Amino acid sequence: MTIPAFFQPIAVAAGVDGWLVHLDDQAAQAQNLDLLDAAERERAARYHFDVHRRRFVAGRAALRCILAGYCPSPPWALEFAYGSHGKPELAACPQITFNMANADELALVVVTTRRRVGVDLERLRPLPDVEELARSTFTPAEVARLRGLPVTQRTEAFLNGWTRKEAYVKAIGTGLATPPQSFEVSLAPGAAPRLVRLPAADDLGRWRLHAVRPAPDWVGAVVVEADARQESVE
Ligand SMILES: CC(C)(COP(=O)(O)OP(=O)(O)OC[C@H]1O[C@@H](n2cnc3c(N)ncnc32)[C@H](O)[C@@H]1OP(=O)(O)O)[C@@H](O)C(=O)NCCC(=O)NCCS
């Protein structure tokens, strides 16, 4: 079987590979259900809208093709295991760690080794009431920092904060079971991305946050455990 490449590498950080998947790409659409396992096919069948089904199939096919480059197995034979909150990992290659985020026509997959990793991406778009959204998801200190920014920067700042928070809760694997108001991240467009404060049981020194621009008008974030060996050489 020929596996067309409808994903492209994007820079994240040393030792962390990023792959951007264009879910509406013709090659992606040509991928068939044969690459998916029974549970994935069942899930695909449950989508109400065709566009969502096609994107899901394309995303899973891409994920499998990407991971087959790291774990010696054909894409369709890869088996996933799931954490208590649904985080997938490779059953046969647990040392290869990965995470995936989907939004509209794009998906972002990050892959590394032996380190927990999480990713999120969002399209930069007008949001109806950024301050209200921030009040329901950010800490009071973050809301104050958002309000301190020029109005023209607040939407991007909100999406920076949101993607950074999601990338962190996906890295630790709990997802939104960890309240986004239980920790803080930097927001300001153009400033260095930073985890500011983490939930009490966690340690800031353990994690690295990377901001990515997967495409024009898109923002993304990757949170990955620090690699003590690599950083001692740099
Ligand atoms: C993880 C979570 C934040 C994803 O949010 P989202 O914005 O809807 O989706 P994204 O596109 O960013 O990410 C989805 C991908 O993240 C991965 N993922 C799923 N659960 C995850 C988790 N707990 N941690 C990290 N990654 C996870 C999967 O690859 C998923 O892809 P899929 O939908 O094709 O299966 C959200 O689903 C969540 O909070 N899940 C936990 C819910 C929970 O506690 N469940 C318990 C019973 S399983």
The ligand as a MOL file (V3000), in Angstrom:
LIG
                    3D

  0  0  0     0  0            999 V3000
M  V30 BEGIN CTAB
M  V30 COUNTS 48 50 0 0 0
M  V30 BEGIN ATOM
M  V30 1 C -8.0830 15.9900 26.4410 0
M  V30 2 C -9.0970 17.1080 26.1380 0
M  V30 3 C -8.6570 18.3610 26.8820 0
M  V30 4 C -9.0790 17.3090 24.6060 0
M  V30 5 O -9.7850 18.4280 24.2720 0
M  V30 6 P -10.3280 18.8790 22.8170 0
M  V30 7 O -10.0560 20.3250 22.7240 0
M  V30 8 O -11.7190 18.4060 22.6930 0
M  V30 9 O -9.5470 18.0760 21.7400 0
M  V30 10 P -8.0940 18.2030 21.0930 0
M  V30 11 O -8.2740 18.2300 19.6470 0
M  V30 12 O -7.2520 19.2660 21.7220 0
M  V30 13 O -7.4290 16.8040 21.5300 0
M  V30 14 C -8.0280 15.5870 21.2250 0
M  V30 15 C -6.9690 14.5140 21.2230 0
M  V30 16 O -6.2300 14.5360 22.4550 0
M  V30 17 C -5.8830 13.1800 22.8150 0
M  V30 18 N -6.4300 12.9690 24.1600 0
M  V30 19 C -7.6280 12.4560 24.5310 0
M  V30 20 N -7.7120 12.4450 25.8970 0
M  V30 21 C -6.5520 12.9770 26.3590 0
M  V30 22 C -6.0560 13.2370 27.6600 0
M  V30 23 N -6.7440 12.9510 28.7860 0
M  V30 24 N -4.8240 13.8010 27.7780 0
M  V30 25 C -4.1120 14.0880 26.6790 0
M  V30 26 N -4.5350 13.8730 25.4090 0
M  V30 27 C -5.7370 13.3190 25.2630 0
M  V30 28 C -6.4830 12.2570 21.7620 0
M  V30 29 O -5.4800 12.0020 20.8130 0
M  V30 30 C -7.5780 13.1310 21.1440 0
M  V30 31 O -7.7970 12.8090 19.8050 0
M  V30 32 P -9.1790 12.1140 19.3750 0
M  V30 33 O -10.2590 13.0670 19.7890 0
M  V30 34 O -9.0530 11.9540 17.9100 0
M  V30 35 O -9.2690 10.8290 20.1210 0
M  V30 36 C -10.5390 16.7220 26.6100 0
M  V30 37 O -11.0390 15.7170 25.7640 0
M  V30 38 C -10.5610 16.2120 28.0520 0
M  V30 39 O -10.5750 16.9950 28.9940 0
M  V30 40 N -10.5600 14.8800 28.2200 0
M  V30 41 C -10.5430 14.2550 29.5310 0
M  V30 42 C -11.9390 13.8460 29.8900 0
M  V30 43 C -11.9450 12.8340 30.9850 0
M  V30 44 O -11.5540 13.1120 32.1070 0
M  V30 45 N -12.3690 11.6110 30.6560 0
M  V30 46 C -12.3720 10.5630 31.6240 0
M  V30 47 C -12.9080 9.3300 31.0460 0
M  V30 48 S -11.9500 8.7400 29.6760 0
M  V30 END ATOM
M  V30 BEGIN BOND
M  V30 1 1 1 2
M  V30 2 1 2 3
M  V30 3 1 2 4
M  V30 4 1 2 36
M  V30 5 1 4 5
M  V30 6 1 5 6
M  V30 7 2 6 7
M  V30 8 1 6 8
M  V30 9 1 6 9
M  V30 10 1 9 10
M  V30 11 2 10 11
M  V30 12 1 10 12
M  V30 13 1 10 13
M  V30 14 1 13 14
M  V30 15 1 14 15
M  V30 16 1 15 16
M  V30 17 1 15 30
M  V30 18 1 16 17
M  V30 19 1 17 18
M  V30 20 1 17 28
M  V30 21 1 18 19
M  V30 22 1 18 27
M  V30 23 2 19 20
M  V30 24 1 20 21
M  V30 25 1 21 22
M  V30 26 2 21 27
M  V30 27 1 22 23
M  V30 28 2 22 24
M  V30 29 1 24 25
M  V30 30 2 25 26
M  V30 31 1 26 27
M  V30 32 1 28 29
M  V30 33 1 28 30
M  V30 34 1 30 31
M  V30 35 1 31 32
M  V30 36 2 32 33
M  V30 37 1 32 34
M  V30 38 1 32 35
M  V30 39 1 36 37
M  V30 40 1 36 38
M  V30 41 2 38 39
M  V30 42 1 38 40
M  V30 43 1 40 41
M  V30 44 1 41 42
M  V30 45 1 42 43
M  V30 46 2 43 44
M  V30 47 1 43 45
M  V30 48 1 45 46
M  V30 49 1 46 47
M  V30 50 1 47 48
M  V30 END BOND
M  V30 END CTAB
M  END
